[in-house]
């Protein structure tokens, strides 16, 4: 059985990742608050993650130019 975790490889990046997540949530219109967000629907949580991935890909592509 595979171990599941969401630990960051660089723990010092936690604050930046939280800020990034809040920005992505704002961009897709999801009201994300600091701390526990267990009241989010799967659709809302997925839209935040999807927006984060989209922004990471855009950033990578811009770095290639």
KOLMAR-50380 format. One record per residue: chain; residue number from 1; residue in three letters; x negated, y negated, z of N, C-alpha, C, O in turn. Coordinates in steps of 0.05 Angstrom, whole numbers. Atoms other than C-alpha are relative to their C-alpha. Layout:
% residues N
+----+-----+-----+--------+--------+--------+--------+--------+--------+--------+--------+--------+--------+--------+--------+
! ch !   i !  aa !   n_c1 !   n_c2 !   n_c3 !  ca_c1 !  ca_c2 !  ca_c3 !   c_c1 !   c_c2 !   c_c3 !   o_c1 !   o_c2 !   o_c3 !
+----+-----+-----+--------+--------+--------+--------+--------+--------+--------+--------+--------+--------+--------+--------+
!  A ! NUM ! ALA !      X !      Y !      Z !      X !      Y !      Z !      X !      Y !      Z !      X !      Y !      Z !
...
+----+-----+-----+--------+--------+--------+--------+--------+--------+--------+--------+--------+--------+--------+--------+
//
This chain:
% residues 65
+----+-----+-----+--------+--------+--------+--------+--------+--------+--------+--------+--------+--------+--------+--------+
! ch !   i !  aa !   n_c1 !   n_c2 !   n_c3 !  ca_c1 !  ca_c2 !  ca_c3 !   c_c1 !   c_c2 !   c_c3 !   o_c1 !   o_c2 !   o_c3 !
+----+-----+-----+--------+--------+--------+--------+--------+--------+--------+--------+--------+--------+--------+--------+
!  A !   1 ! UNK !    -17 !     24 !      0 !      0 !      0 !      0 !    -18 !    -25 !      0 !    -36 !    -27 !     16 !
!  A !   2 ! UNK !     16 !     24 !      2 !    -28 !    -67 !    -20 !      6 !    -20 !     23 !     29 !    -22 !     32 !
!  A !   3 ! UNK !     -3 !     20 !    -21 !    -40 !   -120 !     33 !     10 !    -26 !    -13 !      0 !    -35 !    -33 !
!  A !   4 ! UNK !    -11 !     25 !     10 !      1 !   -183 !     22 !     -9 !    -23 !     19 !     -7 !    -21 !     43 !
!  A !   5 ! UNK !      7 !     24 !    -16 !    -24 !   -251 !     45 !     -1 !    -24 !    -18 !     -4 !    -22 !    -42 !
!  A !   6 ! UNK !      2 !     25 !     15 !    -23 !   -323 !     25 !    -22 !    -17 !     12 !    -21 !    -42 !     11 !
!  A !   7 ! UNK !     23 !     15 !    -11 !    -89 !   -341 !     58 !    -15 !    -13 !    -23 !    -19 !     -1 !    -44 !
!  A !   8 ! UNK !     16 !     15 !     20 !   -129 !   -393 !     21 !    -29 !     10 !      1 !    -39 !     16 !     23 !
!  A !   9 ! UNK !     28 !     -8 !      1 !   -198 !   -373 !     -2 !    -18 !    -21 !     13 !    -37 !    -15 !     27 !
!  A !  10 ! UNK !     14 !     22 !    -13 !   -222 !   -442 !     21 !     20 !    -12 !     20 !     36 !    -29 !     12 !
!  A !  11 ! UNK !    -19 !     10 !    -20 !   -184 !   -457 !     86 !      1 !    -30 !      1 !     22 !    -41 !      8 !
!  A !  12 ! UNK !      0 !     29 !     -1 !   -205 !   -530 !     82 !     18 !    -12 !    -21 !     25 !    -36 !    -19 !
!  A !  13 ! UNK !    -18 !     10 !     21 !   -160 !   -537 !     21 !     29 !      0 !      8 !     46 !     -8 !     -8 !
!  A !  14 ! UNK !    -28 !     -2 !     -8 !    -96 !   -525 !     61 !     15 !    -26 !     -2 !     37 !    -27 !    -13 !
!  A !  15 ! UNK !    -14 !     26 !      0 !    -79 !   -599 !     68 !      5 !     -9 !    -29 !     27 !    -19 !    -35 !
!  A !  16 ! UNK !     -3 !      7 !     28 !    -90 !   -611 !     -7 !     22 !     17 !    -13 !     38 !      7 !    -29 !
!  A !  17 ! UNK !    -20 !    -17 !     11 !    -47 !   -551 !    -25 !     28 !     -8 !     10 !     47 !     -7 !     -5 !
!  A !  18 ! UNK !    -26 !      9 !    -11 !      9 !   -575 !     21 !      9 !    -25 !    -14 !     33 !    -28 !    -20 !
!  A !  19 ! UNK !     -7 !     24 !     15 !      7 !   -643 !    -12 !      9 !      6 !    -28 !     28 !     -5 !    -38 !
!  A !  20 ! UNK !     -6 !     -8 !     28 !      7 !   -611 !    -81 !     28 !     13 !     -1 !     44 !      7 !    -19 !
!  A !  21 ! UNK !    -26 !    -13 !     -1 !     68 !   -569 !    -61 !     22 !    -20 !      4 !     43 !    -18 !     -8 !
!  A !  22 ! UNK !    -20 !     20 !     -5 !    105 !   -629 !    -34 !      5 !    -17 !    -26 !     28 !    -24 !    -32 !
!  A !  23 ! UNK !     -2 !     16 !     25 !     91 !   -668 !    -99 !     16 !     16 !    -21 !     34 !      5 !    -34 !
!  A !  24 ! UNK !    -15 !    -17 !     20 !    116 !   -609 !   -142 !     29 !      2 !      8 !     46 !      1 !    -10 !
!  A !  25 ! UNK !    -28 !     -2 !    -10 !    179 !   -603 !    -99 !     15 !    -26 !     -7 !     38 !    -25 !    -16 !
!  A !  26 ! UNK !    -12 !     26 !      6 !    193 !   -677 !   -108 !      6 !     -2 !    -30 !     27 !    -13 !    -38 !
!  A !  27 ! UNK !     -3 !      2 !     29 !    183 !   -672 !   -183 !     24 !     16 !    -11 !     36 !      9 !    -31 !
!  A !  28 ! UNK !    -22 !    -17 !      9 !    235 !   -616 !   -190 !     26 !     -5 !     16 !     46 !      8 !     12 !
!  A !  29 ! UNK !    -24 !      8 !    -15 !    284 !   -649 !   -141 !      8 !     18 !     23 !     31 !     20 !     30 !
!  A !  30 ! UNK !     -6 !    -17 !    -23 !    278 !   -600 !    -83 !     -9 !    -15 !     25 !    -31 !    -25 !     27 !
!  A !  31 ! UNK !      6 !     14 !    -25 !    281 !   -629 !    -13 !    -16 !     19 !     18 !     -5 !     35 !     33 !
!  A !  32 ! UNK !     19 !    -16 !    -16 !    220 !   -596 !     19 !     -9 !    -16 !     24 !    -16 !    -40 !     21 !
!  A !  33 ! UNK !      9 !     14 !    -24 !    202 !   -614 !     90 !    -25 !     14 !     11 !    -30 !     37 !      5 !
!  A !  34 ! UNK !     24 !    -12 !    -13 !    139 !   -603 !    131 !     10 !     22 !     18 !     31 !     20 !     31 !
!  A !  35 ! UNK !     -7 !    -22 !    -18 !    141 !   -537 !    168 !     17 !     21 !    -14 !     13 !     27 !    -38 !
!  A !  36 ! UNK !    -17 !    -22 !      9 !    193 !   -483 !    160 !     20 !     -9 !    -22 !     34 !    -29 !    -18 !
!  A !  37 ! UNK !    -19 !      6 !     21 !    233 !   -483 !     95 !     15 !     25 !     -8 !     20 !     30 !    -32 !
!  A !  38 ! UNK !    -13 !    -26 !      5 !    269 !   -416 !    101 !     28 !     -4 !    -11 !     41 !     16 !    -19 !
!  A !  39 ! UNK !    -27 !      5 !     10 !    334 !   -449 !     80 !      0 !     -4 !    -31 !     22 !     -8 !    -42 !
!  A !  40 ! UNK !      1 !      3 !     29 !    310 !   -456 !      7 !     11 !     25 !    -14 !      8 !     47 !     -5 !
!  A !  41 ! UNK !     -9 !    -22 !     16 !    343 !   -414 !    -45 !    -24 !     11 !    -16 !    -44 !     -2 !    -19 !
!  A !  42 ! UNK !     21 !    -11 !     17 !    301 !   -368 !    -88 !     -5 !    -17 !    -25 !    -28 !    -20 !    -33 !
!  A !  43 ! UNK !      2 !     17 !     23 !    315 !   -413 !   -147 !    -17 !    -25 !      7 !    -34 !    -33 !     -9 !
!  A !  44 ! UNK !     15 !     23 !     -8 !    289 !   -474 !   -109 !    -30 !      6 !      4 !    -47 !     -8 !     -5 !
!  A !  45 ! UNK !     27 !     -8 !     -6 !    227 !   -439 !    -84 !    -15 !      7 !    -26 !    -38 !     -1 !    -30 !
!  A !  46 ! UNK !     12 !     -7 !     26 !    213 !   -411 !   -154 !     -5 !    -24 !    -17 !    -26 !    -25 !    -31 !
!  A !  47 ! UNK !      4 !     24 !     16 !    221 !   -479 !   -186 !    -25 !    -16 !     10 !    -39 !    -28 !     -5 !
!  A !  48 ! UNK !     24 !     14 !    -11 !    168 !   -508 !   -138 !    -25 !     15 !     -9 !    -44 !      2 !    -19 !
!  A !  49 ! UNK !     23 !    -16 !      9 !    120 !   -451 !   -153 !     -5 !     -3 !    -30 !    -28 !     -6 !    -38 !
!  A !  50 ! UNK !      3 !      3 !     29 !    133 !   -457 !   -227 !    -12 !    -27 !     -8 !    -28 !    -29 !    -26 !
!  A !  51 ! UNK !     10 !     27 !      5 !    120 !   -532 !   -226 !    -30 !     -1 !      7 !    -45 !    -15 !     -7 !
!  A !  52 ! UNK !     28 !      0 !     -8 !     55 !   -520 !   -189 !    -18 !     13 !    -21 !    -39 !      3 !    -28 !
!  A !  53 ! UNK !     16 !    -14 !     21 !     31 !   -470 !   -241 !     -1 !    -17 !    -25 !    -23 !    -18 !    -37 !
!  A !  54 ! UNK !      0 !     17 !     24 !     52 !   -516 !   -298 !    -21 !    -22 !      3 !    -36 !    -28 !    -16 !
!  A !  55 ! UNK !     19 !     22 !     -5 !     11 !   -573 !   -267 !    -29 !     10 !      0 !    -47 !     -3 !    -10 !
!  A !  56 ! UNK !     28 !    -11 !      0 !    -50 !   -528 !   -256 !     -9 !      7 !    -28 !    -32 !      2 !    -35 !
!  A !  57 ! UNK !      7 !     -6 !     27 !    -48 !   -505 !   -328 !     -6 !    -25 !    -16 !    -25 !    -26 !    -31 !
!  A !  58 ! UNK !      5 !     26 !     13 !    -42 !   -577 !   -353 !    -27 !    -11 !      8 !    -42 !    -21 !     -9 !
!  A !  59 ! UNK !     26 !     10 !    -10 !   -101 !   -596 !   -309 !    -23 !     15 !    -13 !    -43 !      2 !    -21 !
!  A !  60 ! UNK !     21 !    -16 !     12 !   -143 !   -539 !   -336 !     -3 !     -7 !    -30 !    -26 !    -11 !    -39 !
!  A !  61 ! UNK !      1 !      7 !     28 !   -125 !   -555 !   -408 !    -12 !    -28 !     -5 !    -27 !    -31 !    -24 !
!  A !  62 ! UNK !     11 !     27 !      2 !   -142 !   -629 !   -398 !    -31 !      1 !      5 !    -46 !    -15 !     -6 !
!  A !  63 ! UNK !     29 !     -3 !     -6 !   -210 !   -607 !   -370 !    -15 !     12 !    -23 !    -39 !      8 !    -25 !
!  A !  64 ! UNK !     13 !    -12 !     23 !   -225 !   -569 !   -434 !     -4 !    -20 !    -22 !    -21 !    -16 !    -39 !
!  A !  65 ! UNK !      2 !     20 !     22 !   -217 !   -631 !   -477 !    -24 !    -18 !      4 !    -29 !    -36 !    -13 !
+----+-----+-----+--------+--------+--------+--------+--------+--------+--------+--------+--------+--------+--------+--------+
//
